[in-house]
């Protein structure tokens, strides 16, 4: 039985997505990955799935400051939003994985998360006839293992594309790109405050946010930054991976897409509202030896937005909400086999 190439639709204003040669996407592979993403068998006690810490209605993030694993274990970093992952070149807050397939392997064996050996996880899934049939169809293997499971989940994760927010329309309009009918309708709903907030966000003398958050993906790929949260670091971040003291306190710069729904914020979830985040960049920047030089107003504690500017930035950040993405039934739980 043959498989069907997956018709991945890349938004017209996005770059091409690099797909690994050894993991081409298929309709059957994506659907298999979707089932696995929601399957609690991946955890030691069958209590949590990938979706337990990555809730679609929350932009595939976790509303808890720290996610709770099996047996009530608690992590120490905020669960990142899963969005537009196919374009990323580093995964996790510290960038310890360079590929999506490698990233998928970590949570299952992490004692703070699913706490299960991959051999045990694969054994449980191999006992399910439907999975046996689907893995054989997609990968032509009789006894599938962690590599095949990771590839299937990665195929599904690459379909989690968010590109239908007001911001996308604003970006395309500002770059003289044609709007489709859906986007034209959305364009009529954009307010003067949202346009003003966009100008302020990208202004070097205003919000000064563009060094880390720009372009259609609203992130700079592969960028790690110390954004002035602390001057001593209980979590050394990127340095844990590189052992380079210059990386101390640096963390991956996340996309701002759907940020209205992905609270709490920062690697340790210390901010529970957008207002707190904006206040941090306005007045709360802490200087240290590895502070990002692109935070040009660190010497004065931040960009010092006034109340009106604060409100405009907040209005703009909400234009990054993509309701089509948050409610897309193709991403939801298909039910366990």
ABEGO torsion letter per residue (X at the ends): XBBBBBBBBBBAABBBBBBBAABBBBAAAAAAAAAAAABAAABAAGABBAAAABBAAAGGBBABABBBBBGGBBBABBBBBBBGAAABABBEAAGABABAAAAAAAAAABAABAGBBAAAAAAAAAABAAAAAAAAAAAGBABBBAAAAAAAAAAAAAABBBAABAAAAAAAAAAGBBBBAAAAAAAAABBAAAAAAAAAAABAABAGAAAABBEAAGBBBGBBBBAGABABBABAEAAAAAGBAAABGBBBBBBABGAAAAOBBEAAGABABAAAAAAAAAAABBBBAABBAABAAAAAGEAGBBAAAAAAAAAAAAAABBAAAAABAAABBAEBX
